[in-house]
Amino acid sequence: MTAHTVEYIRYRIPEQKSAEFLAAYTRAAAQLAASPHCVDYELARCEEDFEHYVLRITWTSTEDHLEGFRKSELFPDFLAEIRPYITHIEEMRHYKPTTVRGAGASVPTLYAWAGGAEAFAGLTSVFYDKVLKDDLLAPLFAHLDPEHARHVALWLGEVFGGPRAYSETQGGHGHMVAKHMGRGITEPQRRRWVNLIQDAADEAGLPTDAEFRSAFLAYVEWGTRLAVYFSGPDAVAPPEQPVPKWNWGAAPPYQG
């Protein structure tokens, strides 16, 4: 997917105008929030010098900002609110993210929160024991590779922020997709898969807090729906892609 564009607007606002400036942007933000071209926005104030502000707006693309938002019916109201502060702008430019990015350690990965490799190995062991005893799913796994549960544990571990063990020993997303091509997975089977892995998560002792389970289930829903699609007769294998990365909250699986 194409990387988004980040616009930075740096303001120097005299202290006596700061309250009205913030109030104006609070009103103007309604137009940003309503724009399909705006991904998110944030106005930050400098801690060392209160007169300095930076507005960060993530746009779907530079063209969408200039040709979409600025020519939309939303822009006049937006401009009317911020017009008094245009002369206070010190910089207004568009930036593209580089490959230099990552996450710090202040928030644990889903992998670490779950309990690491041991937790995912336990999960898949319990899960596939259930699968092989299930009347609806057992036919799909009639010739299950003895290493299958271990490979899925590596896959899930990497998806949720663990080491790149699956990528390094098995391959990327395309390798996992290939294992589902032509299998003809049905929606009832997908639903049973989702239910059983949640039961297995309970039995294997994975965390039960709402934040972890909602992220866990979000990936399971996403992944199983892709599996159904790629197992169908009209599926087209995707280009080779890295293993998706899942995190807390509603995170997209791929970053451009």
C-alpha beads as a LAMMPS data file, in Angstrom:
LAMMPS data file: protein, C-alpha beads

256 atoms
255 bonds

1 atom types
1 bond types

-500.0 500.0 xlo xhi
-500.0 500.0 ylo yhi
-500.0 500.0 zlo zhi

Masses

1 110.0

Atoms # bond

1 1 1 0.000 0.000 0.000
2 1 1 1.140 3.571 -0.642
3 1 1 2.578 5.401 2.330
4 1 1 0.526 8.292 3.617
5 1 1 1.724 11.893 3.530
6 1 1 2.358 13.773 6.756
7 1 1 1.908 17.530 6.690
8 1 1 3.616 19.593 9.390
9 1 1 2.560 23.165 10.045
10 1 1 4.689 25.032 12.583
11 1 1 3.210 28.092 14.243
12 1 1 4.593 30.805 16.487
13 1 1 1.599 32.210 18.354
14 1 1 1.978 35.098 20.824
15 1 1 1.034 34.049 24.331
16 1 1 -1.914 36.428 24.464
17 1 1 -3.441 34.733 21.395
18 1 1 -2.912 31.134 22.485
19 1 1 -6.392 30.558 23.934
20 1 1 -8.200 31.844 20.848
21 1 1 -5.789 29.915 18.603
22 1 1 -6.599 26.650 20.366
23 1 1 -10.301 27.418 20.263
24 1 1 -10.119 28.135 16.528
25 1 1 -8.360 24.851 15.808
26 1 1 -10.832 22.966 17.973
27 1 1 -13.561 24.253 15.665
28 1 1 -11.509 23.753 12.489
29 1 1 -10.767 20.160 13.486
30 1 1 -14.374 19.252 12.748
31 1 1 -13.625 19.752 9.048
32 1 1 -10.531 17.550 9.242
33 1 1 -12.478 14.849 11.036
34 1 1 -15.129 14.925 8.312
35 1 1 -12.661 14.655 5.428
36 1 1 -12.159 11.232 3.798
37 1 1 -8.677 12.431 2.832
38 1 1 -7.572 12.982 6.451
39 1 1 -6.224 9.964 8.341
40 1 1 -5.554 11.723 11.661
41 1 1 -4.345 15.015 13.122
42 1 1 -2.736 16.387 16.271
43 1 1 -1.823 19.849 17.496
44 1 1 1.117 19.875 19.918
45 1 1 2.510 22.727 22.006
46 1 1 6.197 23.151 22.791
47 1 1 7.077 22.560 26.446
48 1 1 10.220 24.734 26.342
49 1 1 8.604 27.679 24.542
50 1 1 4.825 27.951 24.817
51 1 1 4.601 30.156 21.721
52 1 1 5.582 27.291 19.411
53 1 1 2.978 24.834 18.080
54 1 1 3.207 22.011 15.556
55 1 1 0.130 20.743 13.746
56 1 1 0.575 17.254 12.281
57 1 1 -1.981 16.084 9.722
58 1 1 -1.735 12.702 8.054
59 1 1 -3.279 12.730 4.588
60 1 1 -4.042 9.771 2.338
61 1 1 -1.705 11.464 -0.162
62 1 1 -0.369 14.919 -0.990
63 1 1 -2.640 15.044 -4.031
64 1 1 -5.643 14.137 -1.904
65 1 1 -4.818 17.044 0.384
66 1 1 -4.232 19.632 -2.343
67 1 1 -6.801 18.462 -4.896
68 1 1 -9.228 16.711 -2.582
69 1 1 -9.548 18.478 0.744
70 1 1 -8.619 21.968 -0.456
71 1 1 -11.183 21.800 -3.248
72 1 1 -13.890 20.240 -1.131
73 1 1 -16.857 21.913 0.513
74 1 1 -15.122 21.414 3.871
75 1 1 -12.161 23.656 3.160
76 1 1 -13.832 27.101 3.251
77 1 1 -15.044 26.561 6.822
78 1 1 -11.647 25.191 7.822
79 1 1 -9.850 28.162 6.288
80 1 1 -12.228 30.659 7.872
81 1 1 -11.248 29.415 11.341
82 1 1 -7.479 29.383 10.835
83 1 1 -7.116 32.404 8.512
84 1 1 -6.192 34.829 11.354
85 1 1 -3.147 32.672 12.133
86 1 1 -1.738 32.123 8.646
87 1 1 0.788 34.931 9.106
88 1 1 2.100 33.085 12.178
89 1 1 3.108 30.005 10.146
90 1 1 6.866 29.347 10.116
91 1 1 6.757 26.120 8.077
92 1 1 4.114 24.236 6.098
93 1 1 5.405 21.189 4.223
94 1 1 4.528 17.626 3.269
95 1 1 6.708 14.709 4.380
96 1 1 6.858 11.056 3.377
97 1 1 7.781 8.464 6.029
98 1 1 11.092 6.655 5.535
99 1 1 11.998 3.089 6.395
100 1 1 13.559 4.312 9.652
101 1 1 10.743 3.670 12.074
102 1 1 9.826 1.274 14.834
103 1 1 8.331 0.915 18.270
104 1 1 9.962 1.397 21.622
105 1 1 9.703 -0.901 24.597
106 1 1 7.417 1.216 26.780
107 1 1 4.408 -0.829 25.650
108 1 1 4.827 -4.631 25.553
109 1 1 4.073 -6.473 22.340
110 1 1 1.073 -8.761 22.239
111 1 1 3.610 -11.601 22.010
112 1 1 5.302 -10.609 25.269
113 1 1 1.996 -9.915 27.010
114 1 1 0.704 -13.364 26.043
115 1 1 3.760 -15.071 27.505
116 1 1 6.086 -15.472 24.538
117 1 1 6.968 -18.630 22.623
118 1 1 5.841 -21.004 25.360
119 1 1 2.364 -19.456 25.432
120 1 1 1.837 -19.762 21.680
121 1 1 3.208 -23.294 21.606
122 1 1 0.741 -24.209 24.342
123 1 1 -2.084 -22.502 22.478
124 1 1 -1.538 -24.382 19.220
125 1 1 -1.037 -27.698 21.006
126 1 1 -4.399 -27.383 22.750
127 1 1 -6.053 -25.975 19.639
128 1 1 -5.057 -28.700 17.191
129 1 1 -5.994 -31.370 19.702
130 1 1 -9.481 -29.867 19.586
131 1 1 -9.427 -29.543 15.785
132 1 1 -8.642 -33.212 15.214
133 1 1 -11.597 -34.190 17.405
134 1 1 -14.032 -31.792 15.773
135 1 1 -16.465 -33.230 13.248
136 1 1 -16.507 -30.080 11.120
137 1 1 -12.782 -29.310 11.052
138 1 1 -11.154 -32.725 11.268
139 1 1 -11.641 -33.447 7.514
140 1 1 -9.620 -30.319 6.646
141 1 1 -6.703 -31.580 8.717
142 1 1 -6.931 -35.306 7.936
143 1 1 -3.297 -35.414 6.866
144 1 1 -1.916 -32.926 9.337
145 1 1 1.854 -32.434 9.213
146 1 1 3.280 -33.316 12.656
147 1 1 5.065 -29.951 12.603
148 1 1 1.950 -27.968 11.705
149 1 1 1.084 -26.846 15.241
150 1 1 4.667 -25.712 15.826
151 1 1 4.711 -23.761 12.563
152 1 1 1.428 -22.035 13.408
153 1 1 2.826 -21.134 16.829
154 1 1 5.803 -19.498 15.110
155 1 1 3.445 -17.709 12.732
156 1 1 1.217 -16.352 15.495
157 1 1 4.228 -15.374 17.561
158 1 1 5.662 -13.331 14.706
159 1 1 2.288 -11.771 13.858
160 1 1 1.907 -10.574 17.443
161 1 1 5.350 -9.008 17.665
162 1 1 7.679 -11.906 18.440
163 1 1 10.861 -13.009 16.649
164 1 1 10.906 -13.535 12.882
165 1 1 11.127 -17.287 13.327
166 1 1 8.389 -18.101 10.809
167 1 1 9.825 -15.806 8.151
168 1 1 13.302 -17.196 8.616
169 1 1 12.318 -20.880 8.562
170 1 1 9.138 -21.017 6.449
171 1 1 8.678 -17.843 4.406
172 1 1 6.413 -14.801 4.360
173 1 1 2.704 -14.235 3.998
174 1 1 2.646 -15.886 0.576
175 1 1 3.889 -19.159 2.045
176 1 1 1.034 -19.217 4.550
177 1 1 -1.503 -18.281 1.869
178 1 1 -0.290 -21.112 -0.376
179 1 1 -1.245 -23.639 2.279
180 1 1 -4.890 -22.575 1.929
181 1 1 -5.186 -22.435 -1.863
182 1 1 -7.812 -24.838 -3.208
183 1 1 -8.875 -26.117 0.210
184 1 1 -12.481 -24.929 -0.142
185 1 1 -12.916 -23.739 3.443
186 1 1 -16.545 -22.947 4.252
187 1 1 -17.918 -20.176 6.425
188 1 1 -19.217 -22.664 9.048
189 1 1 -15.718 -24.159 9.229
190 1 1 -14.198 -20.701 9.620
191 1 1 -16.594 -19.901 12.451
192 1 1 -15.785 -23.164 14.198
193 1 1 -12.045 -22.421 13.834
194 1 1 -12.545 -19.016 15.460
195 1 1 -14.563 -20.474 18.318
196 1 1 -12.133 -23.311 18.994
197 1 1 -9.055 -21.110 19.074
198 1 1 -10.772 -18.878 21.622
199 1 1 -11.572 -21.925 23.725
200 1 1 -7.973 -23.062 23.341
201 1 1 -6.742 -19.639 24.435
202 1 1 -8.760 -20.037 27.629
203 1 1 -7.446 -23.535 28.315
204 1 1 -3.849 -22.612 27.480
205 1 1 -3.978 -19.733 29.946
206 1 1 -3.542 -16.806 27.575
207 1 1 -4.360 -13.422 29.120
208 1 1 -8.077 -12.745 29.442
209 1 1 -7.990 -8.940 29.675
210 1 1 -10.271 -7.221 27.194
211 1 1 -7.469 -5.351 25.431
212 1 1 -5.469 -8.481 24.614
213 1 1 -8.451 -10.614 23.672
214 1 1 -9.935 -7.953 21.397
215 1 1 -6.626 -7.627 19.515
216 1 1 -6.222 -11.412 19.411
217 1 1 -9.731 -11.921 18.044
218 1 1 -9.325 -9.084 15.535
219 1 1 -6.396 -10.909 13.968
220 1 1 -8.166 -14.282 14.073
221 1 1 -11.170 -12.789 12.279
222 1 1 -8.971 -11.086 9.676
223 1 1 -6.787 -14.116 9.090
224 1 1 -9.588 -16.682 8.846
225 1 1 -11.564 -14.547 6.423
226 1 1 -8.510 -14.304 4.194
227 1 1 -8.088 -18.068 4.475
228 1 1 -11.641 -18.630 3.240
229 1 1 -11.072 -16.300 0.286
230 1 1 -7.757 -17.830 -0.741
231 1 1 -9.154 -21.336 -0.406
232 1 1 -11.888 -20.562 -2.950
233 1 1 -11.993 -21.424 -6.653
234 1 1 -11.531 -17.843 -7.890
235 1 1 -8.719 -16.815 -5.557
236 1 1 -5.599 -15.225 -6.980
237 1 1 -2.431 -15.649 -4.949
238 1 1 -1.146 -12.293 -3.690
239 1 1 2.373 -11.020 -4.383
240 1 1 4.929 -12.018 -1.787
241 1 1 4.448 -9.958 1.350
242 1 1 5.957 -9.980 4.819
243 1 1 4.211 -11.634 7.739
244 1 1 1.570 -9.141 8.962
245 1 1 2.229 -7.318 12.214
246 1 1 -0.602 -6.957 14.707
247 1 1 -0.622 -4.678 17.717
248 1 1 -2.899 -3.326 20.424
249 1 1 -6.087 -1.780 19.151
250 1 1 -7.333 -1.605 15.587
251 1 1 -4.039 -1.738 13.731
252 1 1 -3.805 -2.418 10.016
253 1 1 -1.755 -5.475 9.184
254 1 1 0.535 -3.749 6.711
255 1 1 2.310 -0.402 6.695
256 1 1 3.354 1.145 3.414

Bonds

1 1 1 2
2 1 2 3
3 1 3 4
4 1 4 5
5 1 5 6
6 1 6 7
7 1 7 8
8 1 8 9
9 1 9 10
10 1 10 11
11 1 11 12
12 1 12 13
13 1 13 14
14 1 14 15
15 1 15 16
16 1 16 17
17 1 17 18
18 1 18 19
19 1 19 20
20 1 20 21
21 1 21 22
22 1 22 23
23 1 23 24
24 1 24 25
25 1 25 26
26 1 26 27
27 1 27 28
28 1 28 29
29 1 29 30
30 1 30 31
31 1 31 32
32 1 32 33
33 1 33 34
34 1 34 35
35 1 35 36
36 1 36 37
37 1 37 38
38 1 38 39
39 1 39 40
40 1 40 41
41 1 41 42
42 1 42 43
43 1 43 44
44 1 44 45
45 1 45 46
46 1 46 47
47 1 47 48
48 1 48 49
49 1 49 50
50 1 50 51
51 1 51 52
52 1 52 53
53 1 53 54
54 1 54 55
55 1 55 56
56 1 56 57
57 1 57 58
58 1 58 59
59 1 59 60
60 1 60 61
61 1 61 62
62 1 62 63
63 1 63 64
64 1 64 65
65 1 65 66
66 1 66 67
67 1 67 68
68 1 68 69
69 1 69 70
70 1 70 71
71 1 71 72
72 1 72 73
73 1 73 74
74 1 74 75
75 1 75 76
76 1 76 77
77 1 77 78
78 1 78 79
79 1 79 80
80 1 80 81
81 1 81 82
82 1 82 83
83 1 83 84
84 1 84 85
85 1 85 86
86 1 86 87
87 1 87 88
88 1 88 89
89 1 89 90
90 1 90 91
91 1 91 92
92 1 92 93
93 1 93 94
94 1 94 95
95 1 95 96
96 1 96 97
97 1 97 98
98 1 98 99
99 1 99 100
100 1 100 101
101 1 101 102
102 1 102 103
103 1 103 104
104 1 104 105
105 1 105 106
106 1 106 107
107 1 107 108
108 1 108 109
109 1 109 110
110 1 110 111
111 1 111 112
112 1 112 113
113 1 113 114
114 1 114 115
115 1 115 116
116 1 116 117
117 1 117 118
118 1 118 119
119 1 119 120
120 1 120 121
121 1 121 122
122 1 122 123
123 1 123 124
124 1 124 125
125 1 125 126
126 1 126 127
127 1 127 128
128 1 128 129
129 1 129 130
130 1 130 131
131 1 131 132
132 1 132 133
133 1 133 134
134 1 134 135
135 1 135 136
136 1 136 137
137 1 137 138
138 1 138 139
139 1 139 140
140 1 140 141
141 1 141 142
142 1 142 143
143 1 143 144
144 1 144 145
145 1 145 146
146 1 146 147
147 1 147 148
148 1 148 149
149 1 149 150
150 1 150 151
151 1 151 152
152 1 152 153
153 1 153 154
154 1 154 155
155 1 155 156
156 1 156 157
157 1 157 158
158 1 158 159
159 1 159 160
160 1 160 161
161 1 161 162
162 1 162 163
163 1 163 164
164 1 164 165
165 1 165 166
166 1 166 167
167 1 167 168
168 1 168 169
169 1 169 170
170 1 170 171
171 1 171 172
172 1 172 173
173 1 173 174
174 1 174 175
175 1 175 176
176 1 176 177
177 1 177 178
178 1 178 179
179 1 179 180
180 1 180 181
181 1 181 182
182 1 182 183
183 1 183 184
184 1 184 185
185 1 185 186
186 1 186 187
187 1 187 188
188 1 188 189
189 1 189 190
190 1 190 191
191 1 191 192
192 1 192 193
193 1 193 194
194 1 194 195
195 1 195 196
196 1 196 197
197 1 197 198
198 1 198 199
199 1 199 200
200 1 200 201
201 1 201 202
202 1 202 203
203 1 203 204
204 1 204 205
205 1 205 206
206 1 206 207
207 1 207 208
208 1 208 209
209 1 209 210
210 1 210 211
211 1 211 212
212 1 212 213
213 1 213 214
214 1 214 215
215 1 215 216
216 1 216 217
217 1 217 218
218 1 218 219
219 1 219 220
220 1 220 221
221 1 221 222
222 1 222 223
223 1 223 224
224 1 224 225
225 1 225 226
226 1 226 227
227 1 227 228
228 1 228 229
229 1 229 230
230 1 230 231
231 1 231 232
232 1 232 233
233 1 233 234
234 1 234 235
235 1 235 236
236 1 236 237
237 1 237 238
238 1 238 239
239 1 239 240
240 1 240 241
241 1 241 242
242 1 242 243
243 1 243 244
244 1 244 245
245 1 245 246
246 1 246 247
247 1 247 248
248 1 248 249
249 1 249 250
250 1 250 251
251 1 251 252
252 1 252 253
253 1 253 254
254 1 254 255
255 1 255 256
